[in-house]
C-alpha cells in the first residue's frame, strides 16, 4: 500500500510489516516546514495504530535526507513543528515502535536531529552529518544536545556541537553514530533489509525493549530492576511469549498476534 508523490509533502508505503516514510521536498533538500512535520507525525501515528506494522523507516526523496528547518518558511514565521510530536513531527515524541533513518546526502542541523530521533541509522557513503547551528548564532535545540551525548563520548559530542563542523559517513561509523555505511543510492534498500529482520521478532517484545532502553536514562540505578519488570512483565505473560516458546520447540516460525 503506497501513496503517489503528486503534491504530497510526506509519502508512505507499506512493505509487509515495515512502513517507509519519505519526506518529499527534494527541491528544498527535504527541509522541514509545518506540512512536512505534520506529515511525518501522521505517518508515525499510523505506525502506532496499525497492529500489522512493526518497524518504520524515515528517509528523504531526491538524494538528501534533510537540510533541517525550512528557512524560507521560518522567515514567514512558520516553524516545522507538530503540536504533539514536536519539531519534524518526531523529535519530542518518537514512536514506541522501532524506527530506522535511511540517510543519503545531507543530514545537517535539524536533519541530523531527525536522524538522531530514530533508533538506528543506515548511511550512504556520501552522506554528511552535522549540527552547524552555532555558526549562525543558533542552538541545536531539536534534540542534538540530548541525544548526541547519549550516543557519543562526551568530548566528541561537545566537539561536534561547539565547532558545528560536519562529519562524513566513515567518521560517523567510526564513532558509532551510524549502524552501517552502504553504497550511495542504497540506504533505503539496506534499511528495508534491517527492518525486515527486526519485524520478524515479536511486536510486544520490540516495543518493551525499546521503551526500557530509552526510559532507563532517567531511572535511579537501584530502581532499574523493578521498573524494567513493570514494563516487561506483561510481555512474559503474553500469548506471544507462549507462541515463541512453542514455535521454538516445534522448530517452526512463530506467528505473532501482538497480545
C-alpha positions in Angstrom: 0.0 0.0 0.0 1.6 3.3 -1.1 0.7 6.9 -1.8 1.8 8.6 -5.0 4.1 11.6 -4.9 1.9 14.3 -6.5 1.9 17.3 -4.2 2.2 15.2 -1.0 5.0 16.5 1.3 5.4 13.1 3.0 4.9 9.8 1.3 4.2 6.4 2.9 4.5 2.9 1.7 3.8 -0.4 3.5 6.1 -3.3 2.8 4.7 -6.2 4.8 5.3 -5.1 8.4 7.5 -2.2 7.5 6.3 1.4 6.9 8.5 3.5 4.7 8.1 7.3 5.3 9.7 9.6 2.8 10.0 13.4 3.2 9.1 14.5 -0.3 10.6 18.0 -0.8 13.6 17.3 -2.9 13.6 20.8 -4.4 14.3 22.1 -0.9 16.7 19.3 0.1 13.8 18.0 2.2 13.9 21.0 4.6 11.1 20.8 7.2 8.1 23.1 7.1 4.9 22.7 9.0 3.3 20.5 6.4 6.3 18.1 6.5 6.3 18.0 10.3 2.6 17.2 10.4 3.0 14.6 7.6 5.8 12.8 9.5 3.7 12.9 12.7 0.7 11.5 10.9 2.7 8.7 9.4 4.1 7.8 12.9 0.5 7.9 14.3 -0.4 5.4 11.5 2.6 3.2 12.5 1.5 3.2 16.1 -2.2 2.4 15.4 -1.6 -0.4 12.9 -1.1 -3.8 14.6 0.3 -5.3 11.4 3.2 -2.7 11.3 6.3 -3.3 13.4 9.0 -1.0 12.2 9.3 2.3 10.3 12.0 3.8 8.0 12.4 7.5 7.7 14.2 8.9 4.6 14.2 11.8 2.2 13.5 12.0 -1.6 15.9 13.0 -4.3 19.3 12.1 -2.8 19.2 14.1 0.5 17.9 13.1 3.9 17.1 16.6 5.2 18.7 20.0 5.4 16.8 20.9 8.6 14.4 23.7 9.2 13.0 25.4 6.0 14.5 28.9 6.5 12.1 30.4 3.9 9.2 29.2 5.9 10.9 30.4 9.1 11.2 33.9 7.8 7.4 33.8 7.3 7.0 32.8 10.9 6.3 29.1 10.1 8.1 26.5 12.2 8.4 22.8 11.2 6.6 21.7 14.4 3.8 19.3 15.0 1.7 20.1 18.1 2.0 16.5 19.6 5.4 15.2 18.3 7.4 18.4 18.2 9.8 19.6 15.5 10.0 17.5 12.4 7.0 15.5 13.6 9.2 13.2 15.7 12.0 14.8 17.9 9.9 15.3 21.1 7.8 12.1 20.8 9.4 9.4 18.7 7.3 6.3 18.0 7.1 3.5 20.5 7.9 1.1 17.7 11.4 0.9 16.2 12.4 3.4 13.5 15.4 3.5 11.2 16.8 6.5 9.4 18.0 5.8 5.9 20.3 8.7 5.1 21.5 9.8 1.7 23.3 13.1 1.1 22.9 15.8 3.8 21.6 15.2 7.3 22.5 18.6 8.7 21.2 20.8 11.5 17.6 19.7 12.1 18.1 16.9 9.5 20.8 15.4 11.7 18.4 15.7 14.7 15.7 13.9 12.7 18.2 11.0 12.2 19.1 11.1 15.9 15.5 10.8 16.9 15.5 7.4 15.1 16.8 4.2 16.8 19.1 3.1 14.1 20.9 4.9 11.2 21.9 3.5 7.8 24.1 5.9 6.0 25.1 6.1 2.3 28.9 6.6 1.7 28.4 10.2 0.5 26.2 11.3 3.4 27.2 14.0 5.8 26.1 14.7 9.4 26.4 17.8 11.5 24.8 20.4 13.7 26.2 23.7 12.4 23.7 25.9 14.4 26.5 27.7 16.4 27.9 29.1 13.1 24.6 31.1 12.7 24.3 32.1 16.4 21.6 29.4 16.9 21.3 26.4 19.2 20.7 22.8 18.1 17.5 22.7 20.1 15.7 19.8 18.2 17.3 17.0 20.2 21.0 17.0 19.3 22.0 18.3 22.8 20.0 15.5 24.3 20.9 12.6 22.0 24.4 13.2 20.8 25.9 12.9 24.4 24.0 9.6 24.8 25.4 8.1 21.6 28.9 9.5 21.7 31.7 10.2 24.2 31.3 13.5 26.0 34.2 15.2 24.3 33.2 14.1 20.8 29.7 15.3 21.3 31.0 18.6 22.6 33.3 19.0 19.6 30.6 18.4 17.1 28.2 20.8 18.7 30.8 23.6 19.5 32.6 23.6 16.2 29.5 23.0 14.1 31.7 21.1 11.6 30.2 18.2 9.7 31.5 14.6 9.6 31.3 12.2 6.8 29.7 8.7 6.9 33.1 7.0 7.5 33.7 9.1 10.6 30.1 8.6 11.8 30.6 4.9 11.6 33.9 5.0 13.4 32.2 7.0 16.2 29.3 4.6 16.4 26.8 7.2 15.4 25.6 5.1 12.5 25.0 1.4 12.2 26.1 0.7 8.7 27.6 2.6 5.7 26.4 1.4 2.3 26.9 2.5 -1.3 25.2 5.7 -2.4 21.7 5.2 -3.6 21.2 2.0 -1.5 20.4 3.4 2.0 16.7 2.6 1.8 17.3 -0.9 0.4 19.7 -1.6 3.3 17.3 -0.2 5.8 14.5 -2.4 4.5 16.7 -5.5 4.9 17.4 -4.4 8.5 13.8 -3.5 9.2 12.6 -6.9 7.9 15.0 -8.7 10.3 13.6 -6.6 13.2 10.0 -7.2 12.1 10.4 -10.9 12.3 10.5 -10.5 16.1 7.6 -10.3 18.5 6.0 -6.8 18.4 5.3 -6.6 22.2 8.9 -7.5 22.9 10.2 -4.9 20.5 8.2 -2.1 22.0 9.0 -3.1 25.5 12.7 -3.4 24.8 12.9 0.0 23.1 10.9 1.6 25.9 13.3 0.2 28.6 16.4 1.3 26.8 15.1 4.8 26.3 13.5 5.2 29.8 16.4 3.8 31.9 18.4 7.0 31.5 16.1 8.7 34.0 15.8 5.8 36.4 17.8 5.6 39.6 20.1 2.6 39.3 18.5 0.9 42.4 15.1 1.1 40.7 16.1 -0.4 37.4 15.0 -3.9 38.0 11.6 -3.0 39.4 10.9 -0.6 36.6 12.1 -3.0 34.0 9.8 -5.6 35.5 6.8 -3.2 35.3 7.3 -3.0 31.6 8.5 -6.5 30.7 6.1 -8.5 33.0 3.2 -8.3 30.6 5.4 -9.4 27.7 6.5 -12.6 29.6 2.8 -13.3 30.4 1.6 -12.7 26.8 0.2 -15.1 24.2 3.2 -14.2 22.0 5.7 -15.4 24.7 3.9 -18.8 24.8 3.9 -18.9 21.0 7.6 -18.1 20.9 8.5 -21.0 23.1 6.1 -23.3 21.4 7.4 -22.4 17.9 11.0 -23.0 19.1 10.1 -26.4 20.4 8.2 -27.3 17.2 11.0 -25.9 15.1 8.8 -23.5 13.1 8.5 -19.8 12.6 6.3 -18.1 15.3 3.0 -16.5 14.3 2.8 -13.3 16.4 -0.6 -11.8 17.4 0.7 -8.8 19.4 -1.0 -9.9 22.6 
